Amino acid sequence: MTDAPSLETELERARDLSVSSLADAIESIGFECTRCGACCKGHEREDGGGTEPHTATVFPDEVRELQSGAGETADAASDYDWRDVARPMPYGLVDGDDGPKGETFEWALQTDACGDCVFYEEVGERADGTAKGACQVHEDRPLICETYPFSVALGGTSQPMGEAIDEAGMVRAHECEGLGRDISRADAEELAAALRTRAIRELEEAIGVRDNYAPADADGVVVYDSEGPKRPDGTPVSDDA
């Protein structure tokens, strides 16, 4: 039995990824976004226990970029805060008498009451009569959204919602009705470049979380990211007074 590669080793592998090879893999699988919105919405639990909220990892700097960009279109930019963009990853949290409590790692995009991404909206109908989806912050969308439905087969990187159903080289394809459709070489290379960037960023973030982790003596919810422990509103736990 061999030890799993270190995060640093996987980071070097990510930096060495060939955009051309990734594009070859994406071309062989094929993809075209059909605007179905499935990757932006909550989905029914397999056990029939209601809706599983949309969960997509977002980096701290991406939260700030979205907060700034989305705030420009809000009635009052100053009212568009961290919690409008991101929520603590639910894994590791439990319900307490006064609400959620516990420790978790990283952030997920905020969701609405239906469990859909807060930035998702329906903008009409597709040819088959189903709703056409759109992202309100498409130009500033996080890397995990930009690269869906693909991921790279490296330890320490995140897997998007949906099971991996196809694989070519280092590229995994996850559940999506747009798979198997023709994609131009230019679009494949653009997607491959973003996928490589995402793999690097995820591993750098994972290393940062590990290196900056120190148990926080705080009540309620604590989120550990690469910048240290934070409250659900994005403020450092060290600011508690």
Secondary structure, 3 states (H helix, E strand, C coil): CCCCCCHHHHHHHHHCCCHHHHHHHHHHHCECCCCCCHHHCCEECCCCCCEECCCCEECHHHHHHHHHHHHCCCCCHHHCCHHHHEEECCCCEEEECCEEEEEEECEEECECCCCCECCEEEEEECCCCCEEEEECCHHHCCHHHHCCCEEECCCCCCCCCCCEEEEECCEEEECCCCECCCCCHHHHHHHHHHHHHHHHHHHHHHHHHHHHCCCCCCCCEEEEECCEEECCCCCEHHHCC
